[in-house]
């Protein structure tokens, strides 16, 4: 399930409660396997941590949305889990 959040104002941001709400609706109401939050604003650190720990939420903040539009990336590319950098052995 994808939900877009449009916030105005310099200090506008998507916080952890918003992300948890989208996740809850996606999983329980829509029976989704992944919740995606796309926004024209920022995403708070708490929301990022919660989404990372949860593993079934992808966040697309303004900067990722802008760069994807400029670079011609698809939404699939933008929300794909990023490979973790592994230290060389």
BATI-745413 format. One record per atom (N, C-alpha, C): residue number from 1; residue in one letter; atom name; x, y, z. Coordinates in Angstrom, 1 decimal, m for minus. Layout:
N
R   seq   type   atom        X        Y        Z
R   NUM      A     CA        X        Y        Z
...
***
This chain:
89
R   seq   type   atom        X        Y        Z
R     1      X      N      0.8     m1.2      0.0
R     1      X     CA      0.0      0.0      0.0
R     1      X      C      0.9      1.2      0.0
R     2      X      N      0.6      2.2     m0.8
R     2      X     CA      1.3      3.4     m0.9
R     2      X      C      0.4      4.6     m0.4
R     3      X      N      0.9      5.4      0.5
R     3      X     CA      0.2      6.5      1.0
R     3      X      C      1.1      7.8      0.8
R     4      X      N      0.5      8.8      0.2
R     4      X     CA      1.3     10.1      0.0
R     4      X      C      0.8     11.1      1.1
R     5      X      N      1.8     11.8      1.6
R     5      X     CA      1.6     12.8      2.6
R     5      X      C      2.1     14.1      2.1
R     6      X      N      1.2     15.1      2.0
R     6      X     CA      1.6     16.4      1.5
R     6      X      C      1.5     17.4      2.7
R     7      X      N      2.6     17.9      3.1
R     7      X     CA      2.7     18.8      4.2
R     7      X      C      3.3     20.1      3.8
R     8      X      N      2.8     21.2      4.3
R     8      X     CA      3.3     22.5      4.0
R     8      X      C      4.0     23.2      5.2
R     9      X      N      4.9     24.0      4.9
R     9      X     CA      5.6     24.7      6.0
R     9      X      C      7.0     24.2      6.1
R    10      X      N      7.9     25.1      6.6
R    10      X     CA      9.3     24.9      6.6
R    10      X      C      9.6     23.7      7.6
R    11      X      N      8.9     23.6      8.7
R    11      X     CA      9.2     22.6      9.7
R    11      X      C      8.3     21.4      9.6
R    12      X      N      7.6     21.2      8.4
R    12      X     CA      6.7     20.1      8.2
R    12      X      C      7.5     18.8      8.1
R    13      X      N      7.0     17.8      8.8
R    13      X     CA      7.7     16.5      8.7
R    13      X      C      6.7     15.3      9.0
R    14      X      N      7.1     14.2      8.5
R    14      X     CA      6.3     12.9      8.8
R    14      X      C      7.0     12.3     10.0
R    15      X      N      6.2     12.1     11.0
R    15      X     CA      6.7     11.5     12.2
R    15      X      C      6.4     10.0     12.4
R    16      X      N      6.9      9.4     13.4
R    16      X     CA      6.7      8.0     13.7
R    16      X      C      5.2      7.7     13.8
R    17      X      N      4.4      8.5     14.5
R    17      X     CA      2.9      8.1     14.6
R    17      X      C      2.3      8.0     13.2
R    18      X      N      2.6      8.9     12.3
R    18      X     CA      2.0      8.8     11.0
R    18      X      C      2.5      7.5     10.3
R    19      X      N      3.7      7.2     10.4
R    19      X     CA      4.2      5.9      9.7
R    19      X      C      3.6      4.7     10.4
R    20      X      N      3.4      4.7     11.7
R    20      X     CA      2.8      3.6     12.3
R    20      X      C      1.3      3.4     11.9
R    21      X      N      0.7      4.6     11.8
R    21      X     CA     m0.7      4.6     11.3
R    21      X      C     m0.9      4.0      9.9
R    22      X      N      0.0      4.4      9.0
R    22      X     CA      0.0      3.9      7.6
R    22      X      C      0.2      2.4      7.7
R    23      X      N      1.2      2.0      8.4
R    23      X     CA      1.6      0.6      8.5
R    23      X      C      0.4     m0.2      9.1
R    24      X      N     m0.2      0.2     10.1
R    24      X     CA     m1.4     m0.5     10.7
R    24      X      C     m2.5     m0.7      9.7
R    25      X      N     m2.8      0.4      9.0
R    25      X     CA     m3.9      0.3      8.0
R    25      X      C     m3.5     m0.6      6.8
R    26      X      N     m2.2     m0.6      6.4
R    26      X     CA     m1.8     m1.4      5.3
R    26      X      C     m1.8     m2.9      5.7
R    27      X      N     m1.4     m3.2      6.9
R    27      X     CA     m1.4     m4.6      7.3
R    27      X      C     m2.7     m5.2      7.7
R    28      X      N     m3.5     m4.5      8.5
R    28      X     CA     m4.7     m5.0      9.0
R    28      X      C     m5.9     m4.8      8.1
R    29      X      N     m6.0     m3.7      7.5
R    29      X     CA     m7.2     m3.4      6.7
R    29      X      C     m7.0     m3.8      5.2
R    30      X      N     m5.9     m3.5      4.6
R    30      X     CA     m5.6     m3.8      3.2
R    30      X      C     m4.9     m5.1      3.0
R    31      X      N     m4.4     m5.8      4.1
R    31      X     CA     m3.7     m7.0      4.0
R    31      X      C     m2.5     m7.0      3.1
R    32      X      N     m1.8     m5.8      3.2
R    32      X     CA     m0.6     m5.6      2.4
R    32      X      C      0.6     m6.3      3.0
R    33      X      N      1.7     m6.5      2.2
R    33      X     CA      2.9     m7.0      2.7
R    33      X      C      4.0     m5.9      2.9
R    34      X      N      3.7     m4.7      2.4
R    34      X     CA      4.6     m3.6      2.5
R    34      X      C      3.8     m2.3      2.5
R    35      X      N      4.2     m1.4      3.4
R    35      X     CA      3.6      0.0      3.5
R    35      X      C      4.7      1.0      3.0
R    36      X      N      4.3      1.9      2.1
R    36      X     CA      5.2      2.9      1.6
R    36      X      C      4.6      4.2      1.9
R    37      X      N      5.4      5.1      2.4
R    37      X     CA      5.0      6.5      2.7
R    37      X      C      5.8      7.4      1.8
R    38      X      N      5.2      8.1      1.0
R    38      X     CA      5.8      9.1      0.1
R    38      X      C      5.4     10.5      0.5
R    39      X      N      6.4     11.4      0.7
R    39      X     CA      6.1     12.7      1.1
R    39      X      C      6.9     13.8      0.4
R    40      X      N      6.3     15.0      0.4
R    40      X     CA      7.0     16.2     m0.2
R    40      X      C      7.8     16.9      0.9
R    41      X      N      7.8     16.3      2.1
R    41      X     CA      8.5     16.9      3.3
R    41      X      C      9.6     16.0      3.8
R    42      X      N     10.0     16.3      5.0
R    42      X     CA     11.0     15.5      5.6
R    42      X      C     10.4     14.3      6.5
R    43      X      N     11.2     13.4      6.8
R    43      X     CA     10.8     12.3      7.7
R    43      X      C     11.7     12.3      8.9
R    44      X      N     11.1     12.3     10.1
R    44      X     CA     11.8     12.4     11.3
R    44      X      C     12.7     11.2     11.6
R    45      X      N     13.7     11.4     12.4
R    45      X     CA     14.6     10.3     12.8
R    45      X      C     13.9      9.1     13.4
R    46      X      N     12.9      9.5     14.3
R    46      X     CA     12.1      8.4     15.0
R    46      X      C     11.4      7.6     14.0
R    47      X      N     10.8      8.2     13.0
R    47      X     CA     10.1      7.5     11.9
R    47      X      C     11.0      6.6     11.1
R    48      X      N     12.2      7.1     10.8
R    48      X     CA     13.2      6.3     10.1
R    48      X      C     13.6      5.1     10.9
R    49      X      N     13.9      5.3     12.2
R    49      X     CA     14.3      4.2     13.0
R    49      X      C     13.2      3.1     13.1
R    50      X      N     12.0      3.6     13.3
R    50      X     CA     10.9      2.6     13.5
R    50      X      C     10.7      1.8     12.2
R    51      X      N     10.8      2.5     11.0
R    51      X     CA     10.6      1.8      9.7
R    51      X      C     11.7      0.8      9.5
R    52      X      N     12.9      1.2      9.8
R    52      X     CA     14.1      0.3      9.6
R    52      X      C     13.9     m0.9     10.5
R    53      X      N     13.6     m0.8     11.7
R    53      X     CA     13.4     m1.9     12.7
R    53      X      C     12.2     m2.8     12.3
R    54      X      N     11.2     m2.2     11.7
R    54      X     CA     10.0     m2.9     11.3
R    54      X      C     10.3     m3.8     10.1
R    55      X      N     11.0     m3.2      9.1
R    55      X     CA     11.3     m4.0      7.9
R    55      X      C     10.2     m4.1      6.8
R    56      X      N      9.0     m3.7      7.1
R    56      X     CA      7.9     m3.8      6.2
R    56      X      C      7.4     m2.4      5.8
R    57      X      N      8.2     m1.4      6.0
R    57      X     CA      7.8      0.0      5.7
R    57      X      C      9.0      0.6      4.9
R    58      X      N      8.6      1.3      3.8
R    58      X     CA      9.6      2.0      3.0
R    58      X      C      9.2      3.5      3.1
R    59      X      N     10.2      4.4      3.2
R    59      X     CA      9.9      5.8      3.3
R    59      X      C     10.6      6.5      2.1
R    60      X      N      9.8      7.4      1.5
R    60      X     CA     10.3      8.2      0.4
R    60      X      C     10.1      9.6      0.7
R    61      X      N     11.2     10.3      1.3
R    61      X     CA     11.1     11.7      1.6
R    61      X      C     11.3     12.6      0.4
R    62      X      N     11.2     13.9      0.6
R    62      X     CA     11.3     14.8     m0.5
R    62      X      C     12.6     14.7     m1.3
R    63      X      N     13.7     14.6     m0.6
R    63      X     CA     15.0     14.5     m1.4
R    63      X      C     15.0     13.3     m2.3
R    64      X      N     14.5     12.1     m1.8
R    64      X     CA     14.5     10.9     m2.7
R    64      X      C     13.5     11.1     m3.8
R    65      X      N     12.4     11.7     m3.5
R    65      X     CA     11.4     11.9     m4.5
R    65      X      C     11.9     12.9     m5.6
R    66      X      N     12.6     13.9     m5.2
R    66      X     CA     13.2     14.9     m6.2
R    66      X      C     14.3     14.2     m7.0
R    67      X      N     15.2     13.5     m6.4
R    67      X     CA     16.3     12.9     m7.1
R    67      X      C     15.8     11.8     m8.1
R    68      X      N     14.7     11.1     m7.7
R    68      X     CA     14.2     10.1     m8.6
R    68      X      C     13.6     10.7     m9.8
R    69      X      N     12.9     11.8     m9.6
R    69      X     CA     12.3     12.5    m10.7
R    69      X      C     13.4     13.1    m11.7
R    70      X      N     14.4     13.6    m11.1
R    70      X     CA     15.5     14.2    m11.9
R    70      X      C     16.3     13.1    m12.6
R    71      X      N     16.5     11.9    m12.0
R    71      X     CA     17.3     10.9    m12.5
R    71      X      C     16.5      9.9    m13.3
R    72      X      N     15.2     10.0    m13.3
R    72      X     CA     14.3      9.1    m14.1
R    72      X      C     14.2      7.7    m13.4
R    73      X      N     14.4      7.6    m12.1
R    73      X     CA     14.2      6.3    m11.4
R    73      X      C     12.7      6.0    m11.3
R    74      X      N     12.4      4.7    m11.3
R    74      X     CA     11.0      4.3    m11.1
R    74      X      C     10.8      4.2     m9.6
R    75      X      N      9.5      4.2     m9.2
R    75      X     CA      9.2      4.1     m7.8
R    75      X      C      9.7      2.8     m7.2
R    76      X      N      9.7      1.7     m8.0
R    76      X     CA     10.3      0.4     m7.6
R    76      X      C     11.7      0.6     m7.2
R    77      X      N     12.5      1.3     m8.0
R    77      X     CA     13.9      1.6     m7.7
R    77      X      C     14.1      2.4     m6.4
R    78      X      N     13.2      3.4     m6.2
R    78      X     CA     13.3      4.2     m5.0
R    78      X      C     13.0      3.5     m3.7
R    79      X      N     12.0      2.6     m3.8
R    79      X     CA     11.6      1.9     m2.5
R    79      X      C     12.3      0.6     m2.3
R    80      X      N     13.1      0.2     m3.2
R    80      X     CA     13.9     m1.1     m3.0
R    80      X      C     14.8     m0.9     m1.8
R    81      X      N     14.9     m2.0     m1.0
R    81      X     CA     15.8     m1.9      0.1
R    81      X      C     17.2     m1.7     m0.4
R    82      X      N     17.9     m0.8      0.3
R    82      X     CA     19.3     m0.5     m0.1
R    82      X      C     20.2     m1.6      0.5
R    83      X      N     21.2     m2.0     m0.2
R    83      X     CA     22.1     m3.0      0.3
R    83      X      C     23.0     m2.4      1.3
R    84      X      N     23.1     m3.1      2.4
R    84      X     CA     24.0     m2.6      3.5
R    84      X      C     25.4     m2.8      3.1
R    85      X      N     26.2     m1.8      3.4
R    85      X     CA     27.6     m1.9      3.1
R    85      X      C     28.3     m2.9      4.1
R    86      X      N     28.9     m3.9      3.6
R    86      X     CA     29.6     m4.9      4.4
R    86      X      C     31.1     m4.6      4.4
R    87      X      N     31.7     m4.5      5.6
R    87      X     CA     33.1     m4.3      5.6
R    87      X      C     33.9     m5.5      5.0
R    88      X      N     34.9     m5.1      4.3
R    88      X     CA     35.7     m6.2      3.6
R    88      X      C     36.4     m7.0      4.7
R    89      X      N     36.5     m8.3      4.4
R    89      X     CA     37.1     m9.3      5.3
R    89      X      C     38.6     m9.3      5.2
***
